[in-house]
Amino acid sequence: MGKLWGGRFRKETDRWVRAFGDSLSFDFRLWPYELRASEAHARMLVQVGVLSATEGDTILKGIQKIRREFMEGKVEPTGEEDIHSLIETLLVKWAGEVGKKLHTGRSRNDQVATDLRLYLRDETLSVRELLFELRLVLVDLAAQHCETLMPGFTHLQPAQPVSFAHHLLAYYEMFTRDDQRFQDCLHRINVLPLGAGALAGTTFVLNREAAAAELGFGSVTQNSMDAVSDRDFVVEFCAAASMTMVHLSRFCEELILWSTPQFGFIELDDAYTTGSSMMPQKKNPDVAELCRGKTGRVIGNLTAMLAVLKGLPLTYNKDIQEDKPLLFDTVDSLKRCLDVFTSMVLTITVNRDSMSAAATQGLLNATDLAEYLVRKGLPFREAHGVVGEIVFYCLEHGKRLEELDLEEYHRFSSIIEEDVFRAVALQEALKARQILGGPAPETVQRRIETILKDFSKTD
């Protein structure tokens, strides 16, 4: 059928300009949503009397034929400017001249905004499903390790004893907030712009609410100019995706560290690692590294999307066409990373002995000793100083706090008694941290039970 415009022009568009401006190579994936929106628009045009019932039926049958062609792989992303012109050309082919009437009351500006919202609504739900699976895997793994001792770190230096379960549940909380962000995004994605036209609506009295109901939108846009130029929902999704990828990247960094011989906390499954072409002994954490690397890509897409929008006057500008490659790449990268990362975590081998051994290094129970002295009546600042001197003594003599005898303790404070050995025992120190949100095994177990109950409500 050729381009959808041209009456005002006396020269053909330069072929390089046409190639430069065409978007079909990337918006081709929107075809299911363009067809769904077109069906809803056709039915609505019949309802308001713009199309006759016969015309509407002919158009709808044509759309059904087009859908079959797409599903059978018979349609190629060639020959037209964008997915809208491609489908209109196919509609005229299958429905005849009446197919040209479908464009009544709409513009490619509100069409693409509608398609993009339909697409992103589906993809957001898909991302939430992947996050659900990841969170469930983390909770199941945590349930096996409520008493698996490991060092907690600040500044990547050993700090205090925690459990592996507590560490895993920290990421569960991060991914739960990510899920909440995507859930919140849906409220602003799920708004129908169809009917806004190019920027100022149409003189035809359309039933936008009927089209919204058919397409599952919760509401319709309230300003036609905003409707066609708004890409806030794309930015918001990209921001939520960036935050999720940052959380994945942080977790990947820890898995990479933990899988080194220097840590030895875990072993990654062979299926999620690679070797070296030169060094036979190598087992490289490529999956974790790629997820970490793709985080920069997703963050870059967010930055680029903001940069595209920052100087645009109302309403639609061709710049906005750049939203789709950025969004599509973000969606693809995020989903692939969530999928492969979940499978990788599901197959890791946890080395409890290495974790526990690491917890005995670095005097992780020093704070517990200080709190012991506070309970004996010493102000915390004084207790902190006393324990600092004890720590220095341990470092000089190559001892751990639990290896000192009572005589050695009395060199620093006479209020220390036999019960100090229970206070500095690592497992006892862990069990004592029963504060809400703390790492005590009983506390962590209760948290896991609560999470699993919440999961069961969503099944």
GIJO-V572786 format. One record per helix or strand of 3 or more residues. SS is the DSSP state (2 for helix, 1 for strand). FROM is the first residue (numbers start at 0). TO is the last residue. Records with the same first field share a line. If there is no record, write none. Layout:
# GIJO-V572786
SS: FROM-TO / FROM-TO
This chain:
# GIJO-V572786
2: 14-20 / 23-46 / 52-70 / 82-102 / 107-142 / 163-188 / 207-214 / 223-228 / 231-257 / 269-271 / 285-308 / 317-345 / 351-358 / 365-374 / 379-396 / 400-402 / 405-409 / 419-423 / 425-431 / 440-457
1: 148-153 / 156-162
